[in-house]
């Protein structure tokens, strides 16, 4: 029986939790799925138009280049440029989409994971020029513009809400509301001077609004938040924010030459060809650092899917190398011995893969757990060490801290609660300490399995 919290109780949280349920969960998931499907669907539809746009750009640039630029002209005229840039744009969106899927895979009942997942996908679709190349009927074009506006709005909101979903400081609510109105207006008038449909070819005034009131205000809010949050959240978010800040500076670096470069000439041609790809390369570390933060510092709590992805990716690669190598080797042996190749090489290689699958999986899993999941790998050793320490400790405060630390290290729960009845007297403390020493080890193991424990009652 779990008692209700008492005044003076002690509670330690591993992180804030904001689960949804019932109708709210259905609405949130439906909105998330609709937005993600719409953004990715429009992006896929725009790929052929974008390829044609890049091909035309390469042809115009090739016609303006000097005859001495033979290597660059060959790169432009044989379709390599269009294919390379388009592949980079697709890879950019795909990287954010994979991180988005990893976030919601195990925790789709928390509105924050759904929100941040939508941020990454819609932002990647908005910032790449791919969708701008798509021409649609008026109503569908408005839907596409609204989708891009949602991508910018969510990207600005990311700075105001990351990582816990709270508006810190308070003025960020007004900033969020102002950006919602602004994005709605320019999505309805995409050809206006203040439109941010294409952030790389927008007006200088719109660029200043985005840099100062969008990215600048967001980074300032994150600096204020960084001074107030705990050590764990600082570790979780530090590298993510550093890379995102670098990407914002990279955006300004790519945009500003469009203003100062002459309207014609070699530098203008190179800028039009490689300006946006350079920004995508600068921003591509964002999903990489998100993956690193999720993997190493438990950001968004997606450890299980990342662990399995690592295991089975390495397992698939190892088995493929073994299979191909064994087939080639056995075929050469049969050719030397019998003078011709044999199907027995394929059969033998397949059987070898079937035999090696389970042992190789165990070895790879053990190596990954040892390298990236030391807490899980040493859980049994940690529990045994804690059980031994119970015999020598009588201070309830010290024991309470040790218990919370062990549960967090071995189980990594979302929430840890430990309630202690206020001691009535010093003799009562000694009696409770003695009773605590006599608690069976199995009771503590069950506490770790459930993720919480109530003591001293």
N, C-alpha and C positions, 0 to 999 in steps of 0.2 A: 504494500500500500504506500503510495507516494503522498507525503504531506503537502499541504499548500505552503507557498512561500511565507516566511515570517519576516517581521521587521528586524532588521539587523542581519538578514541572511546574506550569504556571499554568493555571487553569480559571476561566472566567467563565460564570455561569448567568444566563439571562434570566428564569428562573422555575422553580419546582419542577414536576416532571411526575410523574404517577401513573397511567400507562396500565394498562388491564386487557386481558387476552387470554384466549382459549379459553373454558373453562367458566365462569370467574369473570365474564367480560364478559357471557356469555349470562344468567347468574343476575342480575347487576346490572341489565341492561337489562329483563329480565322483571319484576323487582321494581319498577323505576321505572315501567314501563308499566302494571302492575297498580294501583299506588297512584294514579297520575295519573288513569287511567280510572275507578277507583272514586270518587275525590273529585269529579271533574267530572260523572260520571254521576249521583251522588246529588244534587249541586247542581242539575242540570237538572231532575231529578224533583221537587225541592222548590219550584221557582219558582211553580207554580200555587197550592200551599198557602200560600206566603208572600204571594202577592198577596191571597188571601182573608183572611189574618191582618191585613195592612195595611189592607184595606178595613174590616174590623170595628173596628180600632183607630181609624180616622178617624171612623167613625160614633159610637163611644162618646165620643170627644173632642168632636165637633161637638155632641152632646147636652148636654155640660157647659159649653160656652162661653157667654158672655154674648151677647145678641142684637146688641150693638154691634159684635162682631167679624165683620162681614159678609164681608170679604175672605177671612179665614182659613176661615170656614165654607164659602164657595164653593169654595175650594181643596181642602177636605177631602171635600165631599159629591159632587163631580162626578168622582171617581176620579183627579184630578190628583195628589193626595198619594201614593196607593198606587203609581201608575205612576212617579212621580218617584223615590221611595225605592227601589223595586225596580230601576229602571234604574241607579241609582247603585251598588247592590250588584252587579248583573251587570257593570257597567263595571269595578268594583273587581277582581272575580275575573278578568275578561277581560284586564285590563292585566297582572296577574301571570302569567296563562297565556301571553300573548304573549312576555313577557320570558323565561319558562321555556323556551318553544320556541326562542327565539333562542340561549339558552345551549347547548342540546344539539344544535343543527342541525349544527355543524361539528366538534364534539368530544364525541362520545358514548362514547368509549372511556376517558375519565377519570372515575373514580368521584366526584370532587368536583363536576364539572359535573352529573352525574346527581343527586347528593345535593342541591345547592343548587337545582336546577331543581324537585325534588320539594318542597323547603321552601317555595318561593314559592306553588305551587299549593295545597298542603294548608293552609298558614297562612291564605291568603285564604278558603278554604272554611270553616275553623274559626272565624275571627273574625267573619265576617258572620253575622247571625241567620237567614239563609235556610234553612239545613239544619235548624235547630231547629224549624221549622214543619212538617217532614215527620213523619208518623206511619206506622210500618211494623210488620209482625208482629215478634214477640219476637226471633227469630234475626236477621232483617235489621236490626232496630233496634240490636242489639248490634254488628253490622258497621258501621253508621253511626256509633255512638259510638266504636268503635275507630278509625275513620278520622279523626274529629275529635280524638281523643287523639293520634294520630300527627301531626296538624297542629301541635298545641301542642308535642309533644316535638321535632319537627324545627325549630320556630321557636326554642326554647330552645337546641338544638344549633347553630343558625346562629351565635349569639353566641360559642359555645365553639370553633368550627372555622373561622370566616370569617377570611381568604380562602383560606388554603393547606391547610386540612384537617387541621391539627395541633392537639393539645390543649396550649394555652399559656395559663396555667401548668399544672403537673401536676395540681393539685387539681381541675381541670375534669373529669377522668375520673370522679371520685366524684360530682360534681354531675350529670353526664350519667346515671350509673347510678341515682341517686336519683330523678331526674325520670322515667326509664323506668318504674321501679316505681310511682311516684305516678300517672302517666298511665294505666298499666294498671289500677290499682285503681279510679280514678274512672270509667274507661270501663265497668267491670263494674257499678258502682253509681252511675249518672248522677244519681240523685235525692238522693245524700248531700250533707251540708253542705259537704264539701270538693271537690265536683265543680266542674270548670271547663268544663263543656259549653257553658254560656252565660257568657262572661266579664263581661258587662255586668250580669247579675242574679245573680251568685254571692254567697256569704256574704263578709263582711268579712275573715274569717280566710283564706279561700281567695284573696281579693284580695291580702292581705299576702304570702302565700306566693309568689304569682305575681310581685308587684312586687319583693320583696326577694331571694328565692332564684332567681327566674327571670330577669327583665329586669335587676334590679340586679346580680346576680352576673355575668351575661353582659356587661354594659357594663363592669364592673370588670375582667373578664378581657380585654376588648378594649383597655382603657386600659393594662394591663400589656403586652399584645402590641404595642401601638402604640409603646411605648418601645424595643422590641427589634427590630422589623422595619426593613428598609431604606427608603430614600427613595421608591423606586418604589412599594412596597406602601402606604406612607403616602398617596401621592397617589391611588392607586387606590381606597382604602377610606375616605378622610376624609369625603367628602360623603355617602356611603352611610350611614355610622355616625351622622353628625350628624342626618340625617333620621329614621333609625330611633329614635334617642334621643328626638327630638322627638315621634315617634308614641307612644312609651311614656309620655311625660309627658302627651300628649293623652288616652291611655287612662285614666290616673289622673284627669285633669280631667273626663272624661265620667262615670266611675264614681262618684266621691265625692258629687256632688249627689244621687244616689239615696238616700244615707244621711241627709243633712241637710235635704232638702226636706220639707215637710209632705206628708201622704198625699193631700191634695186641694188644689185651687186652680189658678189659672192657670199658675203656674210648674211645678207637677207635670205638667200637661197638655202644656205646651211641651216639657218634658224628655222625656216619653215619646214625643212625636212626633219630635223633632229631635235627641235625644241621640246615638243611634247614627249617623245620617247625618253629624253634625258630626265624629265620630271617623273615619268613612270618608274624609271630605274631608281631614282632617289626615294620614291614612296614605296617601292616593293618591299623594303625591310619591315614595314609596318606589320603585315601578317606574320612575318618571321618572328618578330619580337613578341607578338601576341602568342604565337605558338610556344615560344620560350617561356613566357610568363605563366602560361597555363601549365606547361610541363614541369617547370622547376619550382614555381611559387604558388601553385594551386589556384591560379586566377580562373574564376568561373567554375571551378570544381569539375573538370572534365578529365580526370586522371585515368579512368578506366578505358575510355575510347582511345586516348593517346597511347596508353600502354599496349593495348591490343593492336593498334595500328603499327607501332614500332615492331612488335613481335612478328606479326604476319607479313609485314613488308620485308623485313630481313629474312624471314623464313622462305618466302616466295623467291626472293633474289638468290638465296643460297641454293635452293633446290633447282632453280633454272640453270644456274652455273654448273652444278653437278651433273644435271641431265645432259646439257649440251656437251660438256667436256667428256662425259663417259661415252656418249654416242660417237663423237669424233674419234676418240681414242680406240674404241672397240672396232669401228669401221676400218681404221688404219691397220689394226692387228689382223682383222679378217682379210684385208686386201693383201697384206704381206704373206699370210699363211696360205690362203686359198686362191689368191689372185683376183678376187672380186669381193664386192661388199655384200653384207648379209643383213637380213631383217632381225637376226638374233641380237644384234647390237641394240636395236630399239627395245626389244623385249627385255633384255637384261638390264638396260638402263631404267626402264619403267619399274621393274621389280626392285631395283636398288633404291629408287626414290620412295617406293612404298615402304620399304624396310627402314629407311633413314628418317622418315617424316617425324615420327614421335620422338625418338631420341634427340634429333636436331632441334625440335621445338622446345623440349625441356632445357637444353643447353642455352639456346638463345633467350628463353624466358628468364633463366637464372642469371645470365649475364646482364640483361636489361634491368632486372630487379636490383641486382648488386650495384649497378652504375647509377641508376636514376631513382630508385625507390628503396633507399637504404632503411627508411623507417619500417616499411613493410617487410623487407628482407630480414631485419633484426628484431622483428616483433616478439618472437618467442624468447629471444635472449633478454629483451627489455622486460618482459613480464616476469621471467625468472628472477632477474635482478631486483625488481621491485618487490616481489614476494619475499625475498630474503631480507630486504631492508625493513619490512614490517616488524620483524622481531626486535629490532634495536631502537625504533623510533617511538617516542611517547608524546611528542609535541603535535597536537592536532593541527595547528596552523601549518607547520612544515609538512605534515603528512597530506594535508589537503592540497597544498601546492604541488607536491610530488604526484599525487593521484591525477590531478587535472593535466599536468604536463605529460604523464605517461599515456593517458587516454588520447590526448591530442596528437602525440607522436605516433602511436600505434594505430589508432582508428581514424584520425583526422575527421572528426565529426563536424557537422555544421554548427552545432550548439552543445555546450557543456554546462550543466547546472549541478551545483553541489550545495545542499542546504544543511546547515548544522544548527541544532537547537542551542540557544544561548546557555552557557554554563551557569548553574545556580550557585556553585561554590567551587573552591579550589579542589576540595575532595571529590566533587562530582566530576571534575576534569580528569583526575587520576583514575577514577572508576571507569570513565568512558574510554580512556586510553588503554586500560587493561582489557576492557571488552573488545576494543578494536584489534588488539593483538591476537585475540582468540578467534577472529573471523576467519573461516576457511578460505584457502586460496581459490577454491572453485567459485566462491561468491564474487571475488574480484575479477576472475576471468569472465564471468557472466556480465559483470558491469562493463567491461571493455567491449563485449560483444554487443550490448545494447546501446552503448554510447553515453550512458549516464549512470550515476549511482547516488543513493541517498544514504548517508552515514550518520551515526550518532543518535538514532531514534530507537 
